[in-house]
Amino acid sequence: MNLKKIRLALIGGGNMGAALAAGLVTSKKMRPAQIRVVDVRPEILRSLKKRYGVSVGSDNAAAVRGSDVVLLCVKPQQMASVLAGLLGAVTPKQLVISIAAGIKTDFIESELGQHVPVIRVMPNTPALLRAGALVYCLGQHATKTHEALAKQILSSVGSVWKTGELSMDAVTALSGSGPAYVFYLAECLAKAGAELGLEPGFAEALARQTVFGAGRMLHEDKETPARLRERVTSPGGTTEAALRVMAESGFEGILKRALAQARRRSEELSRR
Ligand SMILES: NC(=O)c1ccc[n+]([C@@H]2O[C@H](COP(=O)([O-])OP(=O)(O)OC[C@H]3O[C@@H](n4cnc5c(N)ncnc54)[C@H](OP(=O)(O)O)[C@@H]3O)[C@@H](O)[C@H]2O)c1
């Protein structure tokens, strides 16, 4: 399927839905007229239409009937009722992509009641800046053609990887929740700087720019994170002194326990 020829129904134009619509239009992967966004909030529809020129509507089933790909961007707790409303409107000729956290492909398949191709995705918030990490897994009826199409769509808002569905809870714990860990790191750095006597606003500005700059180095430099760290850690220097305190205080172990807990929570939420 050629992305320039498909019609996309995007259900739920909130944070992530809007980011995907924006990414597809601004990257010129799709023309605005190919995208129909449906949401229960008229203000969201007005804004998306004005900003990106996409077509909008308030009838999920009608939008889906006229589409090749259905992109489900509603909250996980809204998925069951949205899928119930799409029963009979979605056919196996279409591709359904869901970004709802914790909603498994077999749930979507069984709710839609036919052999519908489904692809599940875990995005993260930097997708809003087209710098997301997006990980997908295939439902049982999704083919290579569906996969290639989904990759084209998702890559409009970031980098894309494939995994098995069993890994989706671990992915959620790492990249799905990960931006919050980095924000927390920046928050803690700013507080620590302020405790050293720096003016709090100045400390926060330094923390933000440091995380941003280090993030860019991780993105642009092909070295491993460990090598990048070693490159800026002179023996006997200040960085080494700080890193020793972090290692002795169990920094790595804290992150391992935090991610394990996030994965457990993701598993619990998926079971509900
Ligand atoms: N944001 C993230 O960082 C992130 C990360 C990973 C995964 N995700 C996943 O992305 C999905 C969307 O998250 P979000 O943060 O973009 O949520 P959001 O901002 O709440 O967007 C969802 C939109 O869908 C609307 N909606 C509710 N019921 C609907 C219906 N029946 N038909 C059409 N539209 C409906 C909502 O309206 P109301 O507000 O009135 O309900 C809202 O405007 C979630 O499933 C989440 O798990 C998000």
The ligand as an SDF file (V2000), in Angstrom:
LIG
                    3D

 48 52  0  0  0  0  0  0  0  0999 V2000
    0.5610   10.7620   25.9350 N   0  0  0  0  0  0  0  0  0  0  0  0
    1.5420    9.8710   26.0720 C   0  0  0  0  0  0  0  0  0  0  0  0
    2.6270   10.1360   26.5260 O   0  0  0  0  0  0  0  0  0  0  0  0
    1.3380    8.4310   25.6560 C   0  0  0  0  0  0  0  0  0  0  0  0
    2.4160    7.5410   25.6840 C   0  0  0  0  0  0  0  0  0  0  0  0
    2.2010    6.2260   25.2800 C   0  0  0  0  0  0  0  0  0  0  0  0
    0.9410    5.8280   24.8570 C   0  0  0  0  0  0  0  0  0  0  0  0
   -0.0760    6.7270   24.8300 N   0  0  0  0  0  0  0  0  0  0  0  0
   -1.3940    6.2680   24.4360 C   0  0  0  0  0  0  0  0  0  0  0  0
   -1.9490    7.1650   23.5070 O   0  0  0  0  0  0  0  0  0  0  0  0
   -3.3480    7.1700   23.6660 C   0  0  0  0  0  0  0  0  0  0  0  0
   -3.8330    8.5970   23.6380 C   0  0  0  0  0  0  0  0  0  0  0  0
   -3.2450    9.2950   24.7230 O   0  0  0  0  0  0  0  0  0  0  0  0
   -3.3620   10.8820   24.7910 P   0  0  0  0  0  0  0  0  0  0  0  0
   -2.4650   11.3200   25.8550 O   0  0  0  0  0  0  0  0  0  0  0  0
   -3.2180   11.4480   23.4060 O   0  0  0  0  0  0  0  0  0  0  0  0
   -4.9070   11.0040   25.2510 O   0  0  0  0  0  0  0  0  0  0  0  0
   -5.8710   12.2650   25.0900 P   0  0  0  0  0  0  0  0  0  0  0  0
   -5.0900   13.5230   24.9740 O   0  0  0  0  0  0  0  0  0  0  0  0
   -6.9110   12.1430   26.1560 O   0  0  0  0  0  0  0  0  0  0  0  0
   -6.5700   12.0130   23.6600 O   0  0  0  0  0  0  0  0  0  0  0  0
   -7.6570   11.1490   23.4610 C   0  0  0  0  0  0  0  0  0  0  0  0
   -8.7520   11.9510   22.7560 C   0  0  0  0  0  0  0  0  0  0  0  0
   -9.7790   11.0460   22.3540 O   0  0  0  0  0  0  0  0  0  0  0  0
  -11.0350   11.6340   22.6960 C   0  0  0  0  0  0  0  0  0  0  0  0
  -12.0790   10.6320   22.7740 N   0  0  0  0  0  0  0  0  0  0  0  0
  -12.6100   10.0360   23.8680 C   0  0  0  0  0  0  0  0  0  0  0  0
  -13.5760    9.1770   23.5340 N   0  0  0  0  0  0  0  0  0  0  0  0
  -13.6670    9.2250   22.1860 C   0  0  0  0  0  0  0  0  0  0  0  0
  -14.5050    8.5770   21.2430 C   0  0  0  0  0  0  0  0  0  0  0  0
  -15.4210    7.6970   21.6230 N   0  0  0  0  0  0  0  0  0  0  0  0
  -14.3450    8.8670   19.9410 N   0  0  0  0  0  0  0  0  0  0  0  0
  -13.4000    9.7590   19.5290 C   0  0  0  0  0  0  0  0  0  0  0  0
  -12.6010   10.4200   20.3800 N   0  0  0  0  0  0  0  0  0  0  0  0
  -12.7270   10.1500   21.6920 C   0  0  0  0  0  0  0  0  0  0  0  0
  -10.7230   12.2800   24.0130 C   0  0  0  0  0  0  0  0  0  0  0  0
  -11.7460   13.1590   24.4440 O   0  0  0  0  0  0  0  0  0  0  0  0
  -11.9860   13.2990   26.0530 P   0  0  0  0  0  0  0  0  0  0  0  0
  -10.7650   13.9670   26.5810 O   0  0  0  0  0  0  0  0  0  0  0  0
  -13.2100   14.1340   26.1630 O   0  0  0  0  0  0  0  0  0  0  0  0
  -12.1550   11.9190   26.5910 O   0  0  0  0  0  0  0  0  0  0  0  0
   -9.4180   12.9790   23.6930 C   0  0  0  0  0  0  0  0  0  0  0  0
   -9.6250   14.1960   23.0010 O   0  0  0  0  0  0  0  0  0  0  0  0
   -3.6640    6.4640   24.9720 C   0  0  0  0  0  0  0  0  0  0  0  0
   -4.2930    5.2370   24.7250 O   0  0  0  0  0  0  0  0  0  0  0  0
   -2.3330    6.2600   25.6220 C   0  0  0  0  0  0  0  0  0  0  0  0
   -2.2480    5.0290   26.3060 O   0  0  0  0  0  0  0  0  0  0  0  0
    0.0770    8.0110   25.2130 C   0  0  0  0  0  0  0  0  0  0  0  0
  1  2  1  0
  2  3  2  0
  2  4  1  0
  4  5  1  0
  4 48  2  0
  5  6  2  0
  6  7  1  0
  7  8  2  0
  8  9  1  0
  8 48  1  0
  9 10  1  0
  9 46  1  0
 10 11  1  0
 11 12  1  0
 11 44  1  0
 12 13  1  0
 13 14  1  0
 14 15  2  0
 14 16  1  0
 14 17  1  0
 17 18  1  0
 18 19  2  0
 18 20  1  0
 18 21  1  0
 21 22  1  0
 22 23  1  0
 23 24  1  0
 23 42  1  0
 24 25  1  0
 25 26  1  0
 25 36  1  0
 26 27  1  0
 26 35  1  0
 27 28  2  0
 28 29  1  0
 29 30  1  0
 29 35  2  0
 30 31  1  0
 30 32  2  0
 32 33  1  0
 33 34  2  0
 34 35  1  0
 36 37  1  0
 36 42  1  0
 37 38  1  0
 38 39  2  0
 38 40  1  0
 38 41  1  0
 42 43  1  0
 44 45  1  0
 44 46  1  0
 46 47  1  0
M  CHG  2   8   1  16  -1
M  END
$$$$
